[in-house]
Amino acid sequence: MAHTAPRRTTFAPRRTGRRHPLVATLMALPLAVLLLVVFDGWETVATQASSVGVMLGR
């Protein structure tokens, strides 16, 4: 039988804290572009952004 590395039974501890806003934006950007292409373009994005702005009180 082949000799393999032992399996780890515990996961590495997750870092706590906040992610930098730029990193979060770069993570969300590909999905946002995909949704922009699939769902009708800029008018829909502007409408949704306006609706979110109204909900947040802007």
Biopython code that builds the backbone (N, CA, C, O; Angstrom):
import numpy as np
from Bio.PDB.StructureBuilder import StructureBuilder

atoms = [
    (1, "MET", "N", (0.840, -1.174, 0.000)),
    (1, "MET", "CA", (0.000, 0.000, 0.000)),
    (1, "MET", "C", (0.893, 1.248, 0.000)),
    (1, "MET", "O", (1.961, 1.257, 0.612)),
    (2, "ALA", "N", (0.449, 2.281, -0.681)),
    (2, "ALA", "CA", (1.224, 3.513, -0.786)),
    (2, "ALA", "C", (1.230, 4.256, 0.539)),
    (2, "ALA", "O", (0.244, 4.269, 1.275)),
    (3, "HIS", "N", (2.358, 4.866, 0.816)),
    (3, "HIS", "CA", (2.490, 5.649, 2.038)),
    (3, "HIS", "C", (2.048, 7.082, 1.727)),
    (3, "HIS", "O", (2.666, 7.760, 0.906)),
    (4, "THR", "N", (0.975, 7.543, 2.387)),
    (4, "THR", "CA", (0.465, 8.894, 2.145)),
    (4, "THR", "C", (0.568, 9.717, 3.410)),
    (4, "THR", "O", (0.771, 9.181, 4.499)),
    (5, "ALA", "N", (0.430, 11.006, 3.262)),
    (5, "ALA", "CA", (0.481, 11.911, 4.403)),
    (5, "ALA", "C", (-0.758, 11.697, 5.270)),
    (5, "ALA", "O", (-1.839, 11.410, 4.757)),
    (6, "PRO", "N", (-0.598, 11.837, 6.573)),
    (6, "PRO", "CA", (-1.763, 11.671, 7.457)),
    (6, "PRO", "C", (-2.795, 12.763, 7.210)),
    (6, "PRO", "O", (-2.457, 13.899, 6.876)),
    (7, "ARG", "N", (-4.047, 12.397, 7.379)),
    (7, "ARG", "CA", (-5.124, 13.378, 7.212)),
    (7, "ARG", "C", (-5.234, 14.253, 8.438)),
    (7, "ARG", "O", (-5.017, 13.813, 9.567)),
    (8, "ARG", "N", (-5.576, 15.501, 8.189)),
    (8, "ARG", "CA", (-5.800, 16.421, 9.301)),
    (8, "ARG", "C", (-7.244, 16.312, 9.736)),
    (8, "ARG", "O", (-8.149, 16.292, 8.902)),
    (9, "THR", "N", (-7.460, 16.242, 11.010)),
    (9, "THR", "CA", (-8.817, 16.130, 11.514)),
    (9, "THR", "C", (-9.383, 17.471, 11.952)),
    (9, "THR", "O", (-10.589, 17.596, 12.168)),
    (10, "THR", "N", (-8.532, 18.464, 12.083)),
    (10, "THR", "CA", (-9.010, 19.787, 12.481)),
    (10, "THR", "C", (-8.758, 20.764, 11.347)),
    (10, "THR", "O", (-7.787, 20.648, 10.599)),
    (11, "PHE", "N", (-9.631, 21.699, 11.245)),
    (11, "PHE", "CA", (-9.477, 22.734, 10.225)),
    (11, "PHE", "C", (-8.658, 23.873, 10.787)),
    (11, "PHE", "O", (-8.632, 24.109, 11.994)),
    (12, "ALA", "N", (-8.001, 24.563, 9.903)),
    (12, "ALA", "CA", (-7.232, 25.728, 10.325)),
    (12, "ALA", "C", (-8.180, 26.779, 10.871)),
    (12, "ALA", "O", (-9.267, 26.970, 10.326)),
    (13, "PRO", "N", (-7.796, 27.453, 11.921)),
    (13, "PRO", "CA", (-8.692, 28.470, 12.477)),
    (13, "PRO", "C", (-8.911, 29.599, 11.476)),
    (13, "PRO", "O", (-7.986, 30.029, 10.786)),
    (14, "ARG", "N", (-10.134, 30.061, 11.414)),
    (14, "ARG", "CA", (-10.468, 31.154, 10.497)),
    (14, "ARG", "C", (-10.049, 32.471, 11.105)),
    (14, "ARG", "O", (-10.121, 32.676, 12.317)),
    (15, "ARG", "N", (-9.611, 33.357, 10.235)),
    (15, "ARG", "CA", (-9.250, 34.682, 10.710)),
    (15, "ARG", "C", (-10.514, 35.444, 11.053)),
    (15, "ARG", "O", (-11.508, 35.388, 10.328)),
    (16, "THR", "N", (-10.467, 36.135, 12.134)),
    (16, "THR", "CA", (-11.590, 36.994, 12.486)),
    (16, "THR", "C", (-11.223, 38.417, 12.115)),
    (16, "THR", "O", (-10.047, 38.753, 11.975)),
    (17, "GLY", "N", (-12.218, 39.231, 11.961)),
    (17, "GLY", "CA", (-11.957, 40.614, 11.590)),
    (17, "GLY", "C", (-12.683, 40.956, 10.311)),
    (17, "GLY", "O", (-13.433, 40.152, 9.758)),
    (18, "ARG", "N", (-12.445, 42.148, 9.864)),
    (18, "ARG", "CA", (-13.140, 42.629, 8.678)),
    (18, "ARG", "C", (-12.250, 42.544, 7.462)),
    (18, "ARG", "O", (-11.029, 42.682, 7.538)),
    (19, "ARG", "N", (-12.901, 42.312, 6.336)),
    (19, "ARG", "CA", (-12.195, 42.273, 5.057)),
    (19, "ARG", "C", (-12.109, 43.700, 4.521)),
    (19, "ARG", "O", (-13.036, 44.490, 4.701)),
    (20, "HIS", "N", (-11.030, 44.020, 3.881)),
    (20, "HIS", "CA", (-10.871, 45.349, 3.292)),
    (20, "HIS", "C", (-11.953, 45.556, 2.236)),
    (20, "HIS", "O", (-12.230, 44.634, 1.468)),
    (21, "PRO", "N", (-12.571, 46.730, 2.171)),
    (21, "PRO", "CA", (-13.648, 46.970, 1.207)),
    (21, "PRO", "C", (-13.241, 46.714, -0.245)),
    (21, "PRO", "O", (-14.060, 46.260, -1.044)),
    (22, "LEU", "N", (-12.005, 46.995, -0.588)),
    (22, "LEU", "CA", (-11.550, 46.754, -1.954)),
    (22, "LEU", "C", (-11.523, 45.256, -2.264)),
    (22, "LEU", "O", (-11.886, 44.845, -3.366)),
    (23, "VAL", "N", (-11.099, 44.447, -1.308)),
    (23, "VAL", "CA", (-11.084, 42.995, -1.499)),
    (23, "VAL", "C", (-12.505, 42.478, -1.648)),
    (23, "VAL", "O", (-12.772, 41.643, -2.512)),
    (24, "ALA", "N", (-13.409, 42.958, -0.825)),
    (24, "ALA", "CA", (-14.809, 42.540, -0.926)),
    (24, "ALA", "C", (-15.397, 42.940, -2.272)),
    (24, "ALA", "O", (-16.163, 42.176, -2.859)),
    (25, "THR", "N", (-15.057, 44.111, -2.766)),
    (25, "THR", "CA", (-15.541, 44.569, -4.065)),
    (25, "THR", "C", (-15.010, 43.683, -5.186)),
    (25, "THR", "O", (-15.752, 43.304, -6.092)),
    (26, "LEU", "N", (-13.727, 43.358, -5.119)),
    (26, "LEU", "CA", (-13.136, 42.508, -6.150)),
    (26, "LEU", "C", (-13.713, 41.104, -6.130)),
    (26, "LEU", "O", (-13.772, 40.444, -7.167)),
    (27, "MET", "N", (-14.141, 40.640, -4.958)),
    (27, "MET", "CA", (-14.771, 39.321, -4.881)),
    (27, "MET", "C", (-16.176, 39.347, -5.478)),
    (27, "MET", "O", (-16.599, 38.379, -6.111)),
    (28, "ALA", "N", (-16.894, 40.438, -5.285)),
    (28, "ALA", "CA", (-18.276, 40.526, -5.752)),
    (28, "ALA", "C", (-18.383, 40.963, -7.209)),
    (28, "ALA", "O", (-19.414, 40.734, -7.842)),
    (29, "LEU", "N", (-17.351, 41.582, -7.748)),
    (29, "LEU", "CA", (-17.410, 42.146, -9.094)),
    (29, "LEU", "C", (-17.710, 41.128, -10.196)),
    (29, "LEU", "O", (-18.537, 41.426, -11.059)),
    (30, "PRO", "N", (-17.088, 39.942, -10.220)),
    (30, "PRO", "CA", (-17.420, 38.993, -11.295)),
    (30, "PRO", "C", (-18.889, 38.586, -11.307)),
    (30, "PRO", "O", (-19.493, 38.480, -12.374)),
    (31, "LEU", "N", (-19.466, 38.358, -10.133)),
    (31, "LEU", "CA", (-20.886, 38.008, -10.068)),
    (31, "LEU", "C", (-21.748, 39.188, -10.516)),
    (31, "LEU", "O", (-22.753, 38.994, -11.200)),
    (32, "ALA", "N", (-21.372, 40.383, -10.144)),
    (32, "ALA", "CA", (-22.132, 41.561, -10.552)),
    (32, "ALA", "C", (-22.110, 41.722, -12.068)),
    (32, "ALA", "O", (-23.134, 42.050, -12.667)),
    (33, "VAL", "N", (-20.967, 41.496, -12.691)),
    (33, "VAL", "CA", (-20.877, 41.605, -14.151)),
    (33, "VAL", "C", (-21.725, 40.528, -14.816)),
    (33, "VAL", "O", (-22.416, 40.801, -15.797)),
    (34, "LEU", "N", (-21.678, 39.311, -14.290)),
    (34, "LEU", "CA", (-22.499, 38.235, -14.835)),
    (34, "LEU", "C", (-23.985, 38.568, -14.746)),
    (34, "LEU", "O", (-24.723, 38.380, -15.714)),
    (35, "LEU", "N", (-24.421, 39.054, -13.607)),
    (35, "LEU", "CA", (-25.828, 39.421, -13.453)),
    (35, "LEU", "C", (-26.198, 40.586, -14.355)),
    (35, "LEU", "O", (-27.316, 40.643, -14.867)),
    (36, "LEU", "N", (-25.279, 41.508, -14.554)),
    (36, "LEU", "CA", (-25.518, 42.634, -15.444)),
    (36, "LEU", "C", (-25.747, 42.157, -16.871)),
    (36, "LEU", "O", (-26.633, 42.663, -17.561)),
    (37, "VAL", "N", (-24.959, 41.193, -17.314)),
    (37, "VAL", "CA", (-25.086, 40.676, -18.679)),
    (37, "VAL", "C", (-26.361, 39.843, -18.828)),
    (37, "VAL", "O", (-27.059, 39.947, -19.836)),
    (38, "VAL", "N", (-26.660, 39.021, -17.829)),
    (38, "VAL", "CA", (-27.801, 38.111, -17.930)),
    (38, "VAL", "C", (-29.126, 38.857, -17.812)),
    (38, "VAL", "O", (-30.073, 38.547, -18.535)),
    (39, "PHE", "N", (-29.206, 39.829, -16.917)),
    (39, "PHE", "CA", (-30.479, 40.491, -16.628)),
    (39, "PHE", "C", (-30.547, 41.910, -17.170)),
    (39, "PHE", "O", (-30.547, 42.863, -16.391)),
    (40, "ASP", "N", (-30.603, 42.068, -18.450)),
    (40, "ASP", "CA", (-31.098, 43.282, -19.117)),
    (40, "ASP", "C", (-30.224, 44.528, -19.095)),
    (40, "ASP", "O", (-30.593, 45.502, -19.753)),
    (41, "GLY", "N", (-29.125, 44.575, -18.411)),
    (41, "GLY", "CA", (-28.248, 45.716, -18.561)),
    (41, "GLY", "C", (-28.378, 46.798, -17.516)),
    (41, "GLY", "O", (-28.877, 46.573, -16.414)),
    (42, "TRP", "N", (-27.909, 48.001, -17.894)),
    (42, "TRP", "CA", (-27.730, 49.104, -16.954)),
    (42, "TRP", "C", (-29.023, 49.641, -16.367)),
    (42, "TRP", "O", (-29.036, 50.088, -15.220)),
    (43, "GLU", "N", (-30.123, 49.607, -17.137)),
    (43, "GLU", "CA", (-31.375, 50.160, -16.596)),
    (43, "GLU", "C", (-31.818, 49.404, -15.357)),
    (43, "GLU", "O", (-32.253, 50.003, -14.374)),
    (44, "THR", "N", (-31.703, 48.079, -15.411)),
    (44, "THR", "CA", (-32.099, 47.265, -14.260)),
    (44, "THR", "C", (-31.192, 47.541, -13.071)),
    (44, "THR", "O", (-31.666, 47.641, -11.939)),
    (45, "VAL", "N", (-29.899, 47.665, -13.316)),
    (45, "VAL", "CA", (-28.959, 47.952, -12.229)),
    (45, "VAL", "C", (-29.286, 49.309, -11.604)),
    (45, "VAL", "O", (-29.289, 49.439, -10.380)),
    (46, "ALA", "N", (-29.558, 50.310, -12.423)),
    (46, "ALA", "CA", (-29.878, 51.639, -11.906)),
    (46, "ALA", "C", (-31.177, 51.617, -11.106)),
    (46, "ALA", "O", (-31.278, 52.265, -10.065)),
    (47, "THR", "N", (-32.168, 50.874, -11.593)),
    (47, "THR", "CA", (-33.439, 50.778, -10.878)),
    (47, "THR", "C", (-33.255, 50.114, -9.529)),
    (47, "THR", "O", (-33.779, 50.593, -8.524)),
    (48, "GLN", "N", (-32.511, 49.010, -9.496)),
    (48, "GLN", "CA", (-32.286, 48.310, -8.238)),
    (48, "GLN", "C", (-31.462, 49.153, -7.268)),
    (48, "GLN", "O", (-31.746, 49.179, -6.071)),
    (49, "ALA", "N", (-30.454, 49.836, -7.776)),
    (49, "ALA", "CA", (-29.633, 50.692, -6.910)),
    (49, "ALA", "C", (-30.478, 51.816, -6.326)),
    (49, "ALA", "O", (-30.316, 52.176, -5.160)),
    (50, "SER", "N", (-31.373, 52.366, -7.125)),
    (50, "SER", "CA", (-32.264, 53.407, -6.633)),
    (50, "SER", "C", (-33.193, 52.871, -5.550)),
    (50, "SER", "O", (-33.433, 53.534, -4.541)),
    (51, "SER", "N", (-33.709, 51.672, -5.768)),
    (51, "SER", "CA", (-34.597, 51.050, -4.768)),
    (51, "SER", "C", (-33.871, 50.788, -3.460)),
    (51, "SER", "O", (-34.418, 51.013, -2.381)),
    (52, "VAL", "N", (-32.645, 50.316, -3.559)),
    (52, "VAL", "CA", (-31.855, 50.065, -2.349)),
    (52, "VAL", "C", (-31.559, 51.392, -1.645)),
    (52, "VAL", "O", (-31.606, 51.462, -0.416)),
    (53, "GLY", "N", (-31.260, 52.431, -2.403)),
    (53, "GLY", "CA", (-31.012, 53.738, -1.826)),
    (53, "GLY", "C", (-32.222, 54.264, -1.066)),
    (53, "GLY", "O", (-32.082, 54.856, 0.004)),
    (54, "VAL", "N", (-33.421, 54.045, -1.628)),
    (54, "VAL", "CA", (-34.648, 54.481, -0.968)),
    (54, "VAL", "C", (-34.854, 53.689, 0.328)),
    (54, "VAL", "O", (-35.245, 54.253, 1.350)),
    (55, "MET", "N", (-34.587, 52.378, 0.278)),
    (55, "MET", "CA", (-34.744, 51.549, 1.476)),
    (55, "MET", "C", (-33.767, 51.971, 2.569)),
    (55, "MET", "O", (-34.101, 51.912, 3.753)),
    (56, "LEU", "N", (-32.569, 52.395, 2.187)),
    (56, "LEU", "CA", (-31.585, 52.817, 3.178)),
    (56, "LEU", "C", (-31.785, 54.247, 3.629)),
    (56, "LEU", "O", (-31.075, 54.722, 4.516)),
    (57, "GLY", "N", (-32.739, 54.940, 3.032)),
    (57, "GLY", "CA", (-33.053, 56.285, 3.463)),
    (57, "GLY", "C", (-32.259, 57.372, 2.776)),
    (57, "GLY", "O", (-32.102, 58.465, 3.320)),
    (58, "ARG", "N", (-31.759, 57.090, 1.591)),
    (58, "ARG", "CA", (-30.997, 58.120, 0.872)),
    (58, "ARG", "C", (-31.879, 58.820, -0.119)),
    (58, "ARG", "O", (-31.422, 59.720, -0.824)),
]
sb = StructureBuilder()
sb.init_structure("model")
sb.init_model(0)
sb.init_chain("A")
sb.init_seg("    ")
for serial, (resi, resn, name, xyz) in enumerate(atoms, 1):
    if name == "N":
        sb.init_residue(resn, " ", resi, " ")
    sb.init_atom(name, np.array(xyz, "f"), 0.0, 1.0, " ", f" {name:<3s}", serial, name[0])
structure = sb.get_structure()
